[in-house]
């Protein structure tokens, strides 16, 4: 369901639909431990029930947080798919590629210096290489396979043409695999957040320790927005576009 304004929100709609309507609502869900990126297909009522939270409380906070109208530039669901794909690469892939090695070095340094007194830093260090590897491979597949195909779909619709069948079969096939990768990354980031008590610094944290938790918190927020834009907007719209084009051409031919 497309939501044009936050005032149209109701608890039977999905968490992802709410955040798509106004990304500021991500902070409300984050506050109550509700997953809006990988778990964004659940209804708000269902997500609240899982966290033992009253939907009315969420609605009240949403009303307070959306009193100021949002700018049109935040309505990512109204962008063309090719433009959104480029935005994700320029805004999130470049950032992630820069942060992955930087975080690796900082995580290792903190684990080596503080691992004995703070064993959670060693567990984070053990989890991180998998996160780094998964994200690197995931972005490569998007840039080399999925995003170019999405752009071909956009062109095909504009030119009233049938795009060639991609080597991975269809957008749906590749996207389902990539959504599973999102789930794995999301689970790992959730573990890191839990191990760090949501990036709460211990009293004896040195400057490097402080830097690490600040970077991890920033990276967590950026990655969740990255996955939200894909899971809740780009991916479903790409699947719908492909199926619409193929259905139309099948009927025509």
Buried (B, 14 or more C-beta within 10 A) or exposed (E): EEBEEBEEBBBEBBBBBBBBBBBBBBEBBBEBEBBBBBBBBBBBBBBBEEEEBEBEEBBEBBEEBBEEEBEEEEBBBEBEBBEBBBBBBEBBBEBBEEBBEEBBEBBBBBBEBBBEEBEBBBBBBEBBEEBBEBBEEBBEBBBEBBBBBBBBBBEBBEEEEBBEEBEBEBBBEBBEEBBEBBBBBBEBBBBBBEBBEEBEBBEEBBEEBEBBBEBBBBBBEBBBBBBBBBBBBBBBBBBEBBEEBBEEBEEEE
